[in-house]
Amino acid sequence: MEFVRFGGLSSVNQKGYDPTMPGMHSPPMRKGLYAFPLGCIVPFMLGGDRPTAKGKARYVRDKDGNKIDFERDTDLYTNKKAKPYVVGSKEYYPDRNFYKVFSTEKARDGKHYWMRPAKMKKFDYEGEIWHHLGHNLKRSQILSQKGMWFLSDIHYYEKAFKKESLNLRHESASNSRKGDVGSVRGKFGDYCIDHLEVFIEKI
């Protein structure tokens, strides 16, 4: 199964590790790396929209080197007919390699700027993997659990992943027919996909 992340593929010490597992996104182990399944990435959760880190996202600048104001120059960098989809506080345009971010500079000047996403690194992985899809597995298929993280073999994880996609698309279609939400989009319907993050101890 293919995964993506920003940066290297070496395990790193996790500063946020807490054995009491206070939150869903607390790392399950002291050392490892975060990733997402290919095609289901949430950039800001991997640091892919942070301009301050080396190799991460970059501001889009004009010919004079000035950052491009999102509100001022929206039409220059998007297809006017394209409809954005929203993840968290960001709007993503599927036909363009730009997105709106609430950057660290917003605190100083109150503006939003266009950015180029960092280049993702794809990799194949087979082995044990931490994930949030334990509700789609049998107890015997789960090797360990820490908070809301579940450890399983990659083959069982892949089955859980496919089941999650099927279930959420079905729910989205049902809600759409009832008029509760808009049209169904993507592998997981119109649902947020931040719970699809995975944690790998070592590649």
Stockholm file with secondary structure:
# STOCKHOLM 1.0

chainA/1-203         MEFVRFGGLSSVNQKGYDPTMPGMHSPPMRKGLYAFPLGCIVPFMLGGDRPTAKGKARYVRDKDGNKIDFERDTDLYTNKKAKPYVVGSKEYYPDRNFYKVFSTEKARDGKHYWMRPAKMKKFDYEGEIWHHLGHNLKRSQILSQKGMWFLSDIHYYEKAFKKESLNLRHESASNSRKGDVGSVRGKFGDYCIDHLEVFIEKI
#=GR chainA/1-203 SS CEEEESSCSSCEECTTCCTTCCSTTSCSSSEEEEEEETTCCCGGGGTTTCTTSTTSCEECBCTTSCBCBHHHHHHHHSCTTCCCEEETTEEECTTSSCEEECCTTHHHHCCCEEEECCCCEEEECCSEEEESCGGGSCGGGCCEEETTEEEEEHHHHHHHHHHHHHHHHHHHHHHHHTTSSCCCCSTTTTSCCGGGCEEESCC
#=GC SS_cons         CEEEESSCSSCEECTTCCTTCCSTTSCSSSEEEEEEETTCCCGGGGTTTCTTSTTSCEECBCTTSCBCBHHHHHHHHSCTTCCCEEETTEEECTTSSCEEECCTTHHHHCCCEEEECCCCEEEECCSEEEESCGGGSCGGGCCEEETTEEEEEHHHHHHHHHHHHHHHHHHHHHHHHTTSSCCCCSTTTTSCCGGGCEEESCC
//
